[in-house]
Amino acid sequence: MKIVDIRELTLPISSPIRNAYIDFSKMTLSLVAVVTDVIRDGKPVVGYGFNSNGRYGQGMLMRERFIPRILEADPATLVDAAGTNLDPNKVWDCMYQNEKPGGHGERSVAIGTIDMAIWDATAKIAGKPLFQLLADRYGNGTPERKVFVYAAGGYYYPGQSMDALKDEMRSYIDRGYTVVKKKIGGASLDEDLRRIDAVLSVLQDGQKLAVDANGRFDLDTAIAYAKALSQYDLFWYEEAGDPLDFELQATLRSYYANPMATGENLFSMQDARNLIRYGGMRPDRDWLQFDCALSYGLVEYLRTLDMLEEHGWSRTRCIPHGGHQMSLNIAAGLGLGGNESYPDLFQPFGGFPDGVRVENGFITMPDLPGIGFEGKSNLYARMRELSGQ
């Protein structure tokens, strides 16, 4: 078997929202289709992938370096020992050839996007949902079909009122979520506290709020927020400072005893390891948000999970950023602590397959081949346009 084509399309996911650092009015992503020569139901098996929101589409890097390397390789070097399926590790090694260590930036997004499509195709060829394939290969064969999810929202946007913010959060609770998230750092501390109070006023017992500064604060501001936020029982205080400022993160633990979260903007196992070594993260309460779609894909994410185990961390402390079905499958197949969800934003790429509902903060994984994109009709329509299926 072999890969016969890889197609990429850059698409807008623009929205008039903003967080503390960026606005999304010109945001893009890359959609990828990996076409194989394996025929099922009269059609080639195609794997699909896309990168998470917050990083732009990486079509140029894919077209100039990573796609040609795969298509120019001997097909026999990209398949498993039996020659009947792709080997994602071999495909990853092919993409990464002639790349210098370090500098884990946009290339990690390009490789991670293609890697997602490779795993989708691999699971489809195997005739399994990806979560089952992962449980078989890297677990005990029994996936966690029920996955915790939280609703990410609470962005800043023009003309937003407190009533509109409360209505947004109520809508998530009404849809079955028990944890919601809002942005901080895009307004004054006093204004952010008023927004927090507004959200908390609509939550009931057993429901919690997480807040996310998107790396906006210097140390003094991060500490000021930590002291003010300590009055609340928050699910977490997320990414207070620059993602690579491990000293800031380590210092902050002295001012904030409740759970913190970070990691979504660390794009390699090595950077994740530095966070664990030097960032003062606490394995009994803090959360790690590494996103495979931004950090070289699942092949690298498996290395990160191995590193965490070596440092005494449970993978249940991982709740990936991104709100996509790839991380849902990883959470179910490898036993992570859950996944982010965007109930209304970044569509059609965020969210779940049609008919999947949130119940008391959890979703149940459906039996769909591969990652399950075919079960999300508005997303799959875009994918079929790219692949020609």
C-alpha positions, 0 to 999 in steps of 0.5 A: 500500500502507499500514499498517492496524494496529500492535499492542503487547503488554507481556510479562514476561521475568522471571528470578531472575538479576542482574548488577552493577546490576539484577535481572531478576525484574520485567523486561518487553519490548514486542512489536509487530506492524505489519500491512500491506494487502499480501497474500501466501499469502492473509494480510496481511504482518506485520512484528514487533519487540521491544526488547532485554532490560535495558530495560523495555517501552515500550507507553505511549510507543508507544500515546500518541505513535509508533503514532498518528503512523504511523496518522494519517499519509497512507499515501503519505508512508510508502512508497517512490517506486514505492508498492509497499513501505514506506520505513523512513526515512520511517516513522522521520521520521514517528515522530520528528516533534515530538520535541525533540533530546537526551534519548535515553532510553526513546523511543529504545527505543519507536521502535527496537522499531517500527522493527524491525517496519517493517524486517521487513515491508519485507524480507518485502514485497520477498521477501528475508531482511533481511540480503540486502535490507541487502547490496543497498541498503547493501553490494555485494550479497553478505552475510556469511552466516557470523556470529560469535556469543558466548554471554552468561551467567555471571549471579549467581543465588541459591545459585550454586556454582562447579561450576554456573558451570563447568557453564553455561560448558561447556554453551556450549562444547559447543554450539559457542561459542568465546567466553563471557561472565560478569558481574563487579561483583556480588561482591567483586573477590576473589570475581569473580577466583575466578569467572573462574578457575573459568570459565577452568579449563573453556576450551581453546586458542582459547576465550576469556572476556569479562567485563562490569561493566554500568557498576557501577564508579567510576574507582578500582574500575574501575582496580583491576579493570583491574589485576587483569584484566590477568593474563588474556588476556580477549576484552574488559573490558566497560562498567566505568563509567557509559555516559556517563562518557567520561572514566572510559573514556578514563582506563582505557585507561592501566591496561588494554592489552587489549581493552575494550567498551562502547556498549550503553547509548548510544541515539543516533548523537550519544551514540555519536559522543561516545564515539568523540570523548572516550571514548578507545576504540581502533579497533585493539582495542576493541569497540562494542556499540550495539544498534539495538533500544534506539537508535532502530532500524536507521535510526539505526544506519546513521547511527552506522555512517556516523559511525564510518567518518568517524572511522576505525573499521571496522564490524567492530569492532561486536558489538551487544548484545541477542542478537536476530535483528535484529542478526544480520541487520545483522551479516550484511548490513552486515558487522559483527564479530558478535553477542551470543547468549543460548543459554538466557536471555530466551526465547523472544526470544533465540537463533536460528531452529530448526535453526541451530547454532553451529559453531566460534563462527559461525552460518550465516544461513538463507534466511528472509523478513524478520528470520526470526522465523517460523523460531523456533517458540516465538517466532513462536507469541507473535507470531501471537497478537498479530497474529491470523495 
